[in-house]
């Protein structure tokens, strides 16, 4: 009983300003009271390591959840995607790299990534290995660049919240709009493009319940 009293006196007060240290010490107290003190070292080291990164513990956990959900979306929709697409998440911004066979697979990866709650931006650098189905790369690139410029210039649109893929004149839009008005503005800009033959809208509203 005496050792228990000493341990309680050594615990920090609840007014500690450090979330990580508070959590670590609460775990420490629980382990000491249960007689599992040797396990404390690993827990404490992990907590300190996480808090010392630029992102911090909470952001690291959020990014980890986003990564897991993206991989699950890939697996549930196309089991080959997790094997060919690399996903990197940094503070809600997602970078997609790797190689896929068709442009449609690249578009699909973007769409599935935006479906995950917490994603703020998607940068798709996936390479398409089979370009035989792409009729006019130059026109597609020009249309994509033109639309991106229109979104950046529109004060009513947060351009980073949207991804643009143009394949054979078809414009694929994905991302998260603050409301229906913002979504409609993006779609309208896409339809005004010179080389746009069709617009496919995968944009979701922020109020939608995503995974």
MIDOSE-1310 file (N, C-alpha, C; in nm, 2 decimals, decimal comma, always signed):
residues 211
xxxx	+0,08/-0,12/+0,00/+0,00/+0,00/+0,00/+0,09/+0,12/+0,00; +0,20/+0,12/+0,07/+0,29/+0,24/+0,07/+0,34/+0,27/-0,06; +0,38/+0,17/-0,14/+0,43/+0,20/-0,28/+0,33/+0,26/-0,36; +0,20/+0,22/-0,34/+0,09/+0,28/-0,42/+0,08/+0,43/-0,39
xxxx	+0,09/+0,47/-0,26/+0,08/+0,61/-0,22/+0,19/+0,69/-0,29; +0,31/+0,64/-0,29/+0,42/+0,71/-0,35/+0,40/+0,74/-0,50; +0,35/+0,64/-0,57/+0,33/+0,65/-0,71/+0,23/+0,76/-0,74; +0,12/+0,76/-0,66/+0,02/+0,86/-0,68/+0,07/+1,00/-0,66
xxxx	+0,16/+1,02/-0,56/+0,21/+1,15/-0,54/+0,31/+1,20/-0,65; +0,36/+1,11/-0,72/+0,45/+1,14/-0,83/+0,38/+1,18/-0,96; +0,25/+1,15/-0,97/+0,18/+1,18/-1,09/+0,16/+1,33/-1,11; +0,17/+1,38/-1,23/+0,15/+1,53/-1,26/+0,01/+1,57/-1,24
xxxx	-0,01/+1,70/-1,21/-0,15/+1,74/-1,19/-0,23/+1,74/-1,32; -0,36/+1,74/-1,31/-0,45/+1,74/-1,43/-0,44/+1,86/-1,51; -0,38/+1,97/-1,46/-0,37/+2,10/-1,53/-0,25/+2,10/-1,63; -0,19/+1,99/-1,65/-0,07/+1,99/-1,74/-0,11/+2,04/-1,88
xxxx	-0,04/+2,12/-1,94/-0,07/+2,18/-2,07/-0,03/+2,09/-2,18; +0,05/+1,99/-2,16/+0,09/+1,90/-2,26/+0,00/+1,78/-2,27; -0,07/+1,77/-2,39/-0,17/+1,66/-2,41/-0,09/+1,52/-2,41; +0,02/+1,52/-2,48/+0,10/+1,40/-2,49/+0,15/+1,35/-2,36
xxxx	+0,20/+1,44/-2,28/+0,26/+1,41/-2,15/+0,15/+1,36/-2,06; +0,03/+1,43/-2,07/-0,08/+1,39/-1,98/-0,12/+1,24/-2,01; -0,13/+1,21/-2,14/-0,17/+1,08/-2,18/-0,07/+0,98/-2,14; +0,06/+1,01/-2,16/+0,17/+0,92/-2,12/+0,17/+0,89/-1,97
xxxx	+0,15/+1,00/-1,89/+0,15/+0,98/-1,75/+0,03/+0,90/-1,70; -0,08/+0,92/-1,76/-0,20/+0,84/-1,72/-0,18/+0,70/-1,75; -0,12/+0,67/-1,86/-0,09/+0,53/-1,90/+0,02/+0,47/-1,80; +0,12/+0,56/-1,76/+0,22/+0,52/-1,67/+0,16/+0,48/-1,53
xxxx	+0,06/+0,57/-1,48/+0,00/+0,54/-1,36/-0,08/+0,41/-1,36; -0,15/+0,38/-1,47/-0,23/+0,26/-1,48/-0,14/+0,14/-1,48; -0,03/+0,15/-1,55/+0,06/+0,03/-1,56/+0,13/+0,01/-1,42; +0,17/+0,11/-1,35/+0,24/+0,10/-1,23/+0,14/+0,03/-1,12
xxxx	+0,01/+0,08/-1,13/-0,08/+0,02/-1,03/-0,11/-0,12/-1,06; -0,10/-0,16/-1,18/-0,12/-0,30/-1,21/+0,00/-0,39/-1,21; +0,11/-0,33/-1,17/+0,24/-0,40/-1,16/+0,31/-0,43/-1,29; +0,28/-0,35/-1,39/+0,34/-0,37/-1,52/+0,44/-0,26/-1,56
xxxx	+0,51/-0,21/-1,46/+0,61/-0,10/-1,48/+0,70/-0,12/-1,60; +0,76/-0,24/-1,62/+0,86/-0,26/-1,73/+0,80/-0,22/-1,87; +0,67/-0,22/-1,88/+0,61/-0,19/-2,01/+0,60/-0,04/-2,04; +0,63/+0,04/-1,93/+0,61/+0,19/-1,95/+0,71/+0,25/-2,04
xxxx	+0,83/+0,20/-2,04/+0,94/+0,26/-2,12/+0,90/+0,27/-2,27; +0,85/+0,16/-2,32/+0,81/+0,16/-2,47/+0,70/+0,25/-2,50; +0,60/+0,26/-2,41/+0,48/+0,35/-2,43/+0,53/+0,50/-2,42; +0,61/+0,53/-2,33/+0,66/+0,67/-2,31/+0,75/+0,71/-2,43
xxxx	+0,83/+0,62/-2,48/+0,92/+0,65/-2,59/+0,84/+0,67/-2,72; +0,73/+0,59/-2,74/+0,65/+0,61/-2,86/+0,58/+0,74/-2,85; +0,53/+0,78/-2,74/+0,45/+0,91/-2,72/+0,54/+1,03/-2,75; +0,66/+1,03/-2,69/+0,76/+1,13/-2,71/+0,80/+1,14/-2,86
xxxx	+0,82/+1,03/-2,92/+0,86/+1,03/-3,06/+0,75/+1,09/-3,15; +0,63/+1,05/-3,12/+0,52/+1,11/-3,20/+0,51/+1,26/-3,18; +0,52/+1,30/-3,06/+0,50/+1,44/-3,03/+0,62/+1,53/-3,08; +0,73/+1,47/-3,11/+0,85/+1,54/-3,16/+0,85/+1,56/-3,31
xxxx	+0,76/+1,49/-3,38/+0,75/+1,51/-3,52/+0,68/+1,65/-3,55; +0,70/+1,70/-3,68/+0,64/+1,82/-3,71/+0,49/+1,82/-3,71; +0,43/+1,71/-3,74/+0,28/+1,70/-3,74/+0,23/+1,68/-3,60; +0,30/+1,62/-3,51/+0,24/+1,60/-3,38/+0,16/+1,47/-3,37
xxxx	+0,12/+1,43/-3,25/+0,05/+1,30/-3,23/-0,08/+1,30/-3,29; -0,17/+1,40/-3,27/-0,31/+1,40/-3,32/-0,31/+1,39/-3,47; -0,23/+1,48/-3,54/-0,23/+1,48/-3,68/-0,17/+1,35/-3,74; -0,07/+1,29/-3,68/-0,02/+1,16/-3,72/-0,12/+1,06/-3,72
xxxx	-0,20/+1,05/-3,61/-0,31/+0,96/-3,60/-0,42/+0,98/-3,71; -0,45/+1,10/-3,73/-0,55/+1,14/-3,84/-0,50/+1,09/-3,97; -0,38/+1,12/-4,00/-0,32/+1,08/-4,13/-0,32/+0,93/-4,15; -0,29/+0,86/-4,04/-0,29/+0,72/-4,04/-0,43/+0,66/-4,07
xxxx	-0,53/+0,72/-4,01/-0,67/+0,68/-4,04/-0,71/+0,70/-4,18; -0,67/+0,82/-4,24/-0,70/+0,85/-4,38/-0,63/+0,75/-4,47; -0,50/+0,72/-4,44/-0,43/+0,63/-4,52/-0,50/+0,49/-4,53; -0,54/+0,45/-4,41/-0,60/+0,32/-4,40/-0,74/+0,31/-4,47
xxxx	-0,81/+0,42/-4,46/-0,94/+0,42/-4,53/-0,93/+0,43/-4,68; -0,83/+0,50/-4,73/-0,80/+0,51/-4,87/-0,76/+0,37/-4,93; -0,68/+0,30/-4,86/-0,64/+0,17/-4,90/-0,76/+0,08/-4,90; -0,85/+0,09/-4,80/-0,97/+0,01/-4,80/-1,06/+0,04/-4,91
xxxx	-1,07/+0,17/-4,95/-1,15/+0,21/-5,06/-1,10/+0,14/-5,19; -0,96/+0,15/-5,20/-0,90/+0,09/-5,32/-0,93/-0,06/-5,33; -0,91/-0,13/-5,22/-0,93/-0,27/-5,21/-1,07/-0,31/-5,24; -1,17/-0,24/-5,19/-1,31/-0,28/-5,21/-1,35/-0,25/-5,35
xxxx	-1,29/-0,16/-5,42/-1,33/-0,12/-5,55/-1,25/-0,19/-5,66; -1,12/-0,19/-5,65/-1,03/-0,26/-5,74/-0,91/-0,31/-5,67; -0,91/-0,44/-5,65/-0,81/-0,50/-5,56/-0,66/-0,48/-5,61; -0,65/-0,44/-5,74/-0,52/-0,42/-5,79/-0,46/-0,28/-5,76
xxxx	-0,54/-0,19/-5,72/-0,50/-0,05/-5,69/-0,40/-0,04/-5,58; -0,42/-0,11/-5,46/-0,33/-0,10/-5,36/-0,19/-0,15/-5,39; -0,18/-0,24/-5,49/-0,05/-0,29/-5,53/+0,03/-0,21/-5,63; -0,04/-0,11/-5,69/+0,03/-0,03/-5,79/+0,03/+0,12/-5,76
xxxx	-0,05/+0,16/-5,66/-0,06/+0,30/-5,63/+0,00/+0,32/-5,49; +0,09/+0,41/-5,47/+0,15/+0,45/-5,34/+0,08/+0,57/-5,29; +0,04/+0,56/-5,16/-0,03/+0,67/-5,10/+0,05/+0,73/-4,99; +0,06/+0,87/-4,99/+0,13/+0,94/-4,89/+0,04/+1,05/-4,83
xxxx	+0,02/+1,05/-4,70/-0,07/+1,15/-4,64/+0,01/+1,24/-4,55; -0,01/+1,37/-4,56/+0,06/+1,47/-4,48/-0,04/+1,58/-4,44; -0,09/+1,58/-4,32/-0,18/+1,68/-4,27/-0,30/+1,69/-4,36; -0,36/+1,57/-4,40/-0,48/+1,57/-4,48/-0,45/+1,59/-4,63
xxxx	-0,33/+1,62/-4,67/-0,30/+1,63/-4,81/-0,25/+1,50/-4,86; -0,30/+1,45/-4,97/-0,27/+1,31/-5,02/-0,19/+1,32/-5,15; -0,08/+1,25/-5,16/+0,00/+1,24/-5,28/-0,02/+1,09/-5,33; -0,06/+1,08/-5,45/-0,07/+0,95/-5,52/+0,04/+0,93/-5,62
xxxx	+0,11/+0,82/-5,61/+0,22/+0,80/-5,71/+0,21/+0,65/-5,75; +0,28/+0,61/-5,85/+0,28/+0,47/-5,90/+0,25/+0,47/-6,05; +0,21/+0,35/-6,10/+0,18/+0,33/-6,24/+0,06/+0,24/-6,25; -0,03/+0,29/-6,34/-0,15/+0,21/-6,37/-0,16/+0,20/-6,53
xxxx	-0,24/+0,10/-6,57/-0,24/+0,08/-6,72/-0,33/+0,18/-6,79; -0,44/+0,22/-6,73/-0,53/+0,31/-6,81/-0,56/+0,44/-6,74; -0,60/+0,54/-6,82/-0,64/+0,67/-6,76/-0,76/+0,66/-6,66; -0,85/+0,56/-6,69/-0,96/+0,54/-6,61/-0,92/+0,50/-6,46
xxxx	-0,82/+0,42/-6,45/-0,77/+0,38/-6,32/-0,71/+0,49/-6,24; -0,65/+0,58/-6,31/-0,59/+0,70/-6,25/-0,70/+0,79/-6,20; -0,81/+0,81/-6,28/-0,92/+0,89/-6,24/-0,99/+0,82/-6,12; -1,01/+0,69/-6,12/-1,07/+0,62/-6,01/-1,00/+0,64/-5,88
xxxx	-0,86/+0,63/-5,89/-0,78/+0,65/-5,76/-0,81/+0,79/-5,70; -0,82/+0,89/-5,79/-0,85/+1,02/-5,74/-0,99/+1,03/-5,67; -1,08/+0,98/-5,74/-1,22/+0,98/-5,69/-1,23/+0,90/-5,55; -1,17/+0,79/-5,54/-1,18/+0,71/-5,42/-1,11/+0,78/-5,30
xxxx	-1,00/+0,85/-5,33/-0,93/+0,92/-5,23/-1,01/+1,04/-5,17; -1,08/+1,11/-5,26/-1,16/+1,22/-5,22/-1,28/+1,18/-5,13; -1,32/+1,05/-5,15/-1,44/+1,00/-5,07/-1,41/+0,98/-4,92; -1,28/+0,99/-4,88/-1,25/+0,97/-4,74/-1,25/+1,10/-4,67
xxxx	-1,32/+1,10/-4,55/-1,34/+1,21/-4,47/-1,20/+1,26/-4,42; -1,17/+1,39/-4,42/-1,05/+1,44/-4,37/-0,95/+1,48/-4,48; -0,97/+1,43/-4,60/-0,88/+1,46/-4,71/-0,91/+1,61/-4,75; -0,80/+1,69/-4,76/-0,81/+1,83/-4,79/-0,76/+1,86/-4,93
xxxx	-0,67/+1,78/-4,98/-0,61/+1,80/-5,11/-0,56/+1,67/-5,17; -0,57/+1,65/-5,30/-0,52/+1,53/-5,36/-0,43/+1,57/-5,48; -0,31/+1,52/-5,47/-0,22/+1,55/-5,58/-0,19/+1,41/-5,65; -0,24/+1,40/-5,77/-0,23/+1,27/-5,84/-0,11/+1,27/-5,94
xxxx	-0,01/+1,20/-5,91/+0,11/+1,19/-5,99/+0,13/+1,05/-6,05; +0,02/+0,98/-6,05/+0,02/+0,84/-6,11/+0,05/+0,85/-6,26; +0,14/+0,76/-6,30/+0,17/+0,75/-6,44/+0,08/+0,65/-6,51; +0,04/+0,68/-6,63/-0,04/+0,58/-6,71/+0,06/+0,51/-6,81
xxxx	+0,07/+0,38/-6,80/+0,17/+0,31/-6,89/+0,12/+0,29/-7,03; -0,01/+0,26/-7,04/-0,07/+0,23/-7,17/-0,15/+0,36/-7,22; -0,09/+0,43/-7,31/-0,14/+0,56/-7,36/-0,21/+0,55/-7,50; -0,22/+0,42/-7,54/-0,28/+0,40/-7,67/-0,42/+0,45/-7,68
xxxx	-0,49/+0,45/-7,57/-0,63/+0,49/-7,57/-0,65/+0,64/-7,56; -0,54/+0,71/-7,54/-0,55/+0,86/-7,53/-0,53/+0,92/-7,67; -0,63/+0,98/-7,72/-0,63/+1,03/-7,86/-0,55/+1,16/-7,87; -0,57/+1,25/-7,78/-0,50/+1,38/-7,80/-0,46/+1,43/-7,66
xxxx	-0,34/+1,40/-7,63/-0,28/+1,43/-7,50/-0,27/+1,59/-7,49; -0,23/+1,65/-7,59/-0,20/+1,80/-7,59/-0,33/+1,87/-7,55; -0,44/+1,83/-7,62/-0,57/+1,90/-7,59/-0,62/+1,87/-7,45; -0,60/+1,75/-7,40/-0,64/+1,72/-7,26/-0,56/+1,80/-7,16
xxxx	-0,43/+1,81/-7,19/-0,34/+1,89/-7,09/-0,38/+2,04/-7,10; -0,41/+2,09/-7,22/-0,45/+2,23/-7,23/-0,58/+2,26/-7,16; -0,68/+2,16/-7,17/-0,81/+2,18/-7,11/-0,79/+2,18/-6,95; -0,71/+2,09/-6,91/-0,69/+2,08/-6,76/-0,62/+2,20/-6,71
xxxx	-0,52/+2,25/-6,78/-0,45/+2,37/-6,73/-0,54/+2,50/-6,74; -0,63/+2,50/-6,84/-0,72/+2,62/-6,85/-0,82/+2,61/-6,74; -0,88/+2,50/-6,71/-0,97/+2,49/-6,60/-0,91/+2,52/-6,47; -0,79/+2,47/-6,44/-0,72/+2,50/-6,32/-0,71/+2,65/-6,30
xxxx	-0,67/+2,72/-6,41/-0,66/+2,86/-6,41/-0,79/+2,93/-6,37; -0,90/+2,88/-6,43/-1,03/+2,94/-6,40/-1,07/+2,93/-6,26; -1,04/+2,81/-6,20/-1,07/+2,78/-6,06/-0,99/+2,87/-5,97; -0,87/+2,89/-6,00/-0,78/+2,98/-5,92/-0,83/+3,12/-5,92
xxxx	-0,87/+3,16/-6,04/-0,91/+3,30/-6,06/-1,05/+3,33/-6,00; -1,13/+3,23/-5,97/-1,26/+3,25/-5,92/-1,26/+3,26/-5,77; -1,29/+3,37/-5,71/-1,29/+3,40/-5,57/-1,39/+3,31/-5,49; -1,49/+3,26/-5,56/-1,59/+3,18/-5,50/-1,56/+3,03/-5,50
xxxx	-1,44/+3,00/-5,54/-1,39/+2,86/-5,54/-1,26/+2,84/-5,47; -1,26/+2,74/-5,38/-1,13/+2,70/-5,32/-1,06/+2,59/-5,41; -0,98/+2,64/-5,50/-0,93/+2,55/-5,60/-0,86/+2,43/-5,55; -0,79/+2,43/-5,44/-0,71/+2,32/-5,39/-0,81/+2,20/-5,34
xxxx	-0,93/+2,23/-5,33/-1,03/+2,13/-5,29/-1,08/+2,05/-5,40; -1,03/+2,07/-5,52/-1,08/+2,00/-5,64/-0,97/+1,94/-5,72; -0,99/+1,82/-5,78/-0,90/+1,76/-5,87/-0,96/+1,76/-6,01; -0,87/+1,77/-6,11/-0,92/+1,78/-6,25/-0,84/+1,67/-6,33
xxxx	-0,92/+1,59/-6,40/-0,86/+1,49/-6,49/-0,93/+1,50/-6,62; -0,86/+1,52/-6,73/-0,92/+1,53/-6,86/-0,87/+1,41/-6,95; -0,96/+1,33/-7,00/-0,92/+1,22/-7,09/-1,01/+1,22/-7,21; -0,94/+1,23/-7,32/-1,01/+1,23/-7,45/-1,13/+1,33/-7,45
xxxx	-1,11/+1,45/-7,40/-1,21/+1,55/-7,40/-1,32/+1,54/-7,29; -1,31/+1,43/-7,21/-1,40/+1,42/-7,10/-1,33/+1,47/-6,97; -1,40/+1,56/-6,90/-1,35/+1,63/-6,78/-1,40/+1,56/-6,66; -1,32/+1,50/-6,58/-1,36/+1,44/-6,46/-1,33/+1,53/-6,34
xxxx	-1,43/+1,56/-6,26/-1,41/+1,65/-6,15/-1,43/+1,57/-6,02; -1,35/+1,59/-5,93/-1,36/+1,53/-5,79/-1,31/+1,63/-5,69; -1,36/+1,60/-5,57/-1,32/+1,69/-5,46/-1,43/+1,71/-5,36; -1,42/+1,82/-5,28/-1,52/+1,85/-5,18/-1,56/+2,00/-5,19
xxxx	-1,68/+2,03/-5,21/-1,73/+2,16/-5,22/-1,79/+2,21/-5,09; -1,78/+2,33/-5,06/-1,84/+2,38/-4,93/-1,99/+2,38/-4,94; -2,04/+2,40/-5,06/-2,19/+2,40/-5,08/-2,22/+2,37/-5,22; -2,35/+2,36/-5,25/-2,39/+2,34/-5,39/-2,35/+2,45/-5,49
xxxx	-2,35/+2,57/-5,44/-2,32/+2,69/-5,52/-2,17/+2,67/-5,57; -2,08/+2,64/-5,48/-1,94/+2,62/-5,52/-1,93/+2,51/-5,62; -1,99/+2,40/-5,59/-1,99/+2,29/-5,69/-2,04/+2,33/-5,83; -2,15/+2,40/-5,83/-2,20/+2,44/-5,96/-2,11/+2,53/-6,03
xxxx	-2,04/+2,62/-5,96/-1,94/+2,71/-6,02/-1,83/+2,63/-6,09; -1,78/+2,53/-6,02/-1,67/+2,44/-6,08/-1,72/+2,37/-6,20; -1,84/+2,31/-6,20/-1,90/+2,24/-6,31/-1,92/+2,33/-6,43; -1,96/+2,45/-6,40/-1,99/+2,55/-6,50/-1,86/+2,59/-6,58
xxxx	-1,75/+2,61/-6,50/-1,62/+2,64/-6,56/-1,58/+2,53/-6,65; -1,60/+2,41/-6,61/-1,56/+2,29/-6,68/-1,64/+2,28/-6,82; -1,76/+2,31/-6,81/-1,85/+2,30/-6,93/-1,81/+2,41/-7,03; -1,75/+2,52/-6,99/-1,72/+2,63/-7,07/-1,58/+2,61/-7,15
xxxx	-1,51/+2,50/-7,11/-1,38/+2,47/-7,17/-1,40/+2,45/-7,32; -1,30/+2,49/-7,40/-1,31/+2,48/-7,55/-1,31/+2,33/-7,59; -1,22/+2,25/-7,52/-1,20/+2,12/-7,57/-1,29/+2,02/-7,48; -1,37/+2,07/-7,40/-1,45/+1,98/-7,32/-1,57/+1,92/-7,39
xxxx	-1,58/+1,79/-7,41/-1,69/+1,73/-7,48/-1,79/+1,68/-7,38; -1,75/+1,64/-7,26/-1,83/+1,59/-7,15/-1,77/+1,62/-7,02; -1,86/+1,64/-6,92/-1,81/+1,67/-6,78/-1,87/+1,56/-6,69; -1,79/+1,49/-6,62/-1,83/+1,39/-6,52/-1,80/+1,45/-6,38
xxxx	-1,91/+1,46/-6,30/-1,90/+1,53/-6,17/-1,90/+1,43/-6,06; -1,78/+1,41/-5,99/-1,77/+1,33/-5,88/-1,76/+1,41/-5,75; -1,78/+1,54/-5,76/-1,77/+1,63/-5,64/-1,87/+1,60/-5,54; -1,83/+1,59/-5,41/-1,92/+1,58/-5,30/-1,93/+1,71/-5,22
xxxx	-2,04/+1,72/-5,14/-2,05/+1,84/-5,06/-2,00/+1,81/-4,92; -1,95/+1,92/-4,86/-1,89/+1,90/-4,73/-1,98/+1,84/-4,63; -2,11/+1,87/-4,65/-2,21/+1,82/-4,55/-2,24/+1,67/-4,58; -2,20/+1,61/-4,69/-2,22/+1,47/-4,72/-2,15/+1,38/-4,61
xxx	-2,20/+1,27/-4,58/-2,14/+1,18/-4,49/-2,05/+1,09/-4,56; -1,92/+1,12/-4,56/-1,82/+1,03/-4,62/-1,76/+0,94/-4,52; -1,68/+0,84/-4,57/-1,63/+0,73/-4,49/-1,53/+0,79/-4,39
